[in-house]
Amino acid sequence: MVPHQLTDQNDTGSNAGDFTLPWRGCLDLGEAVVLKSEVMKGQERPGHKGATPVIVDIQVLNACYKRPSDRTGEDLDIIYSRLKDIKVFEKFHPMLLQQICYYGYYEDLEKGVTLFRQGDIGTNWYTVLSGSLEVQISESGDPRDSIQLCTLGPGTSFGESVLTNRPRHATIITRDYTELIRVEQKDFKVLWEFQSSY
């Protein structure tokens, strides 16, 4: 069962830290596989010179790399426990953060990776966990005429054009090692409707 209409049965307006995760009752947990936790804090990942990732726990990475439909309640608990402590998500309502845990994919990218180009039809929404991305636009449509409009850093979200199927207004390129949470279009529409209800 997909937890589209999750409700917090324990919400009495108290501190969000007392929040009970309702997906345990929403998913068929089957036989949970317990993964060894190997913490990589302070270590570089291969290929990411000098960068220390925000997501460093192997258990969290394993849970994030699974397709949302393959995540167990335990995976979601693991992802939630890590994301809620990241500054980017501090202001998110716990129920919205749960939805991001369910639908989001973790991506870590090298410097110089183009996420999408101006004129592309959007397929994903993103939130920046660490690193930075350059926003480039071209009035002529020729990438050689592009100018840098701004830089996106941690806490920035972008890609809302997936709601309207309009072409992207800019090209987005990683400036350095960057970690993102990516949500696919169909799932972002669910998140958007969910967020609009709060």
C-alpha positions as CSV (number, residue, x, y, z in Angstrom):
1,M,0.0,0.0,0.0
2,V,1.3,3.4,-0.9
3,P,1.1,5.9,2.0
4,H,-0.6,8.7,0.0
5,Q,-3.0,9.7,2.7
6,L,-1.0,9.2,5.9
7,T,-2.4,10.7,9.0
8,D,-0.7,11.3,12.3
9,Q,-3.0,9.6,14.8
10,N,-0.8,10.8,17.7
11,D,-0.6,14.5,16.6
12,T,-1.9,16.6,19.4
13,G,0.0,19.8,18.3
14,S,2.9,18.8,20.4
15,N,6.6,18.8,19.6
16,A,7.4,17.2,16.2
17,G,10.1,15.2,17.9
18,D,7.3,13.1,19.5
19,F,6.0,12.2,16.1
20,T,5.1,8.6,15.5
21,L,6.0,7.2,12.0
22,P,2.7,5.8,10.6
23,W,4.2,3.9,7.6
24,R,4.8,0.8,9.8
25,G,1.1,0.1,9.4
26,C,1.1,1.0,5.7
27,L,3.7,-1.4,4.4
28,D,3.9,-5.1,4.3
29,L,7.2,-5.5,6.0
30,G,7.7,-9.2,5.3
31,E,11.1,-10.5,6.4
32,A,13.3,-7.5,7.1
33,V,16.9,-7.7,6.1
34,V,19.2,-6.1,8.6
35,L,22.2,-4.4,7.1
36,K,25.5,-3.9,8.8
37,S,26.1,-0.2,9.6
38,E,29.5,1.0,8.5
39,V,29.9,4.7,9.2
40,M,32.1,6.6,6.7
41,K,32.2,9.9,8.6
42,G,35.0,12.1,7.6
43,Q,36.0,9.9,4.7
44,E,35.9,10.7,1.1
45,R,33.9,8.6,-1.3
46,P,35.8,7.4,-4.3
47,G,35.8,10.0,-7.1
48,H,34.8,12.9,-4.8
49,K,38.1,14.6,-4.1
50,G,38.1,16.5,-0.8
51,A,34.3,16.3,-0.4
52,T,32.7,15.0,2.8
53,P,29.2,13.7,2.0
54,V,26.1,14.7,4.1
55,I,24.8,11.1,3.8
56,V,27.6,9.0,5.2
57,D,26.0,6.0,6.9
58,I,26.0,2.8,4.7
59,Q,22.6,1.8,6.0
60,V,21.1,5.2,5.0
61,L,22.8,4.9,1.5
62,N,21.5,1.4,1.0
63,A,17.9,2.5,1.9
64,C,18.1,5.6,-0.3
65,Y,19.4,3.7,-3.3
66,K,16.4,1.3,-3.3
67,R,13.4,2.0,-5.5
68,P,10.6,3.5,-3.3
69,S,8.4,0.5,-3.9
70,D,11.2,-1.8,-2.6
71,R,11.7,0.2,0.7
72,T,10.6,-1.5,3.9
73,G,9.3,0.3,7.0
74,E,12.7,-0.1,8.5
75,D,14.3,1.6,5.4
76,L,12.0,4.5,5.8
77,D,12.7,4.8,9.5
78,I,16.5,4.8,8.6
79,I,16.1,7.5,5.9
80,Y,13.8,9.6,8.1
81,S,16.1,9.5,11.1
82,R,18.9,10.9,9.0
83,L,17.0,13.5,6.9
84,K,15.3,15.1,9.9
85,D,18.7,16.0,11.2
86,I,19.8,17.8,8.0
87,K,19.4,21.5,8.1
88,V,17.6,21.5,4.7
89,F,14.7,19.6,6.2
90,E,14.4,21.3,9.6
91,K,11.3,23.3,8.6
92,F,9.5,20.6,6.8
93,H,6.4,19.2,8.4
94,P,7.1,15.7,9.6
95,M,4.4,14.2,7.3
96,L,5.9,15.9,4.2
97,L,9.4,14.7,5.2
98,Q,7.9,11.2,5.4
99,Q,6.6,11.5,1.9
100,I,10.0,12.6,0.7
101,C,11.6,9.6,2.5
102,Y,9.1,7.4,0.6
103,Y,9.4,8.9,-2.9
104,G,12.9,10.5,-2.9
105,Y,16.0,9.2,-4.5
106,Y,19.5,10.1,-3.3
107,E,22.0,11.2,-5.9
108,D,25.6,12.3,-5.5
109,L,27.2,13.9,-8.5
110,E,30.6,15.0,-9.7
111,K,31.5,18.6,-10.7
112,G,30.3,19.5,-14.2
113,V,27.3,17.2,-14.5
114,T,24.3,18.7,-16.4
115,L,21.1,17.8,-14.6
116,F,18.9,19.3,-17.4
117,R,19.1,21.8,-20.2
118,Q,17.1,24.9,-20.9
119,G,14.1,23.8,-23.1
120,D,14.0,20.2,-21.7
121,I,10.6,19.0,-20.4
122,G,11.0,18.5,-16.7
123,T,10.9,15.0,-15.3
124,N,12.2,15.5,-11.7
125,W,12.2,17.9,-8.7
126,Y,15.3,18.3,-6.6
127,T,16.4,19.5,-3.2
128,V,20.1,20.3,-2.6
129,L,21.7,18.6,0.4
130,S,25.3,19.7,-0.2
131,G,27.4,21.3,-2.9
132,S,26.2,23.8,-5.4
133,L,24.8,24.1,-8.9
134,E,25.0,26.8,-11.5
135,V,21.9,28.1,-13.2
136,Q,22.6,29.2,-16.8
137,I,20.2,30.8,-19.3
138,S,20.5,31.7,-22.9
139,E,18.2,34.1,-24.7
140,S,19.1,32.7,-28.1
141,G,18.8,29.0,-27.0
142,D,22.4,28.4,-27.9
143,P,24.4,27.0,-24.9
144,R,27.5,29.0,-26.1
145,D,25.6,32.2,-25.4
146,S,24.6,31.2,-21.8
147,I,25.1,33.4,-18.9
148,Q,25.2,32.4,-15.2
149,L,22.0,33.6,-13.5
150,C,22.7,32.4,-10.0
151,T,24.0,29.6,-7.9
152,L,21.9,27.1,-6.0
153,G,23.2,25.8,-2.6
154,P,22.1,23.6,0.3
155,G,18.5,24.0,1.2
156,T,17.4,25.1,-2.3
157,S,14.7,23.2,-4.2
158,F,14.1,23.5,-7.9
159,G,12.3,21.8,-10.7
160,E,8.7,22.7,-9.9
161,S,7.9,23.0,-13.6
162,V,7.2,19.2,-13.5
163,L,3.8,20.2,-12.2
164,T,2.9,21.9,-15.5
165,N,4.9,20.0,-18.1
166,R,6.5,23.3,-19.3
167,P,10.0,23.4,-20.7
168,R,12.8,24.1,-18.3
169,H,13.7,27.8,-18.2
170,A,17.4,27.3,-17.5
171,T,20.3,24.8,-17.7
172,I,21.5,23.4,-14.3
173,I,25.1,22.2,-13.9
174,T,26.9,21.0,-10.8
175,R,29.7,23.4,-9.7
176,D,31.3,20.8,-7.4
177,Y,30.5,17.5,-5.7
178,T,26.8,17.8,-5.0
179,E,24.3,15.6,-3.1
180,L,20.6,15.8,-4.0
181,I,17.3,14.3,-3.2
182,R,15.4,13.7,-6.5
183,V,11.7,13.1,-6.8
184,E,10.1,11.9,-10.0
185,Q,7.3,13.9,-11.6
186,K,4.4,11.6,-10.8
187,D,5.5,11.4,-7.2
188,F,6.2,15.1,-6.9
189,K,2.6,15.7,-7.9
190,V,1.5,13.6,-4.9
191,L,3.9,15.5,-2.7
192,W,2.6,18.9,-4.0
193,E,-1.0,17.9,-3.3
194,F,0.0,16.6,0.2
195,Q,2.0,19.8,1.0
196,S,-0.9,22.0,-0.2
197,S,-3.2,20.4,2.3
198,Y,-1.0,21.8,5.2
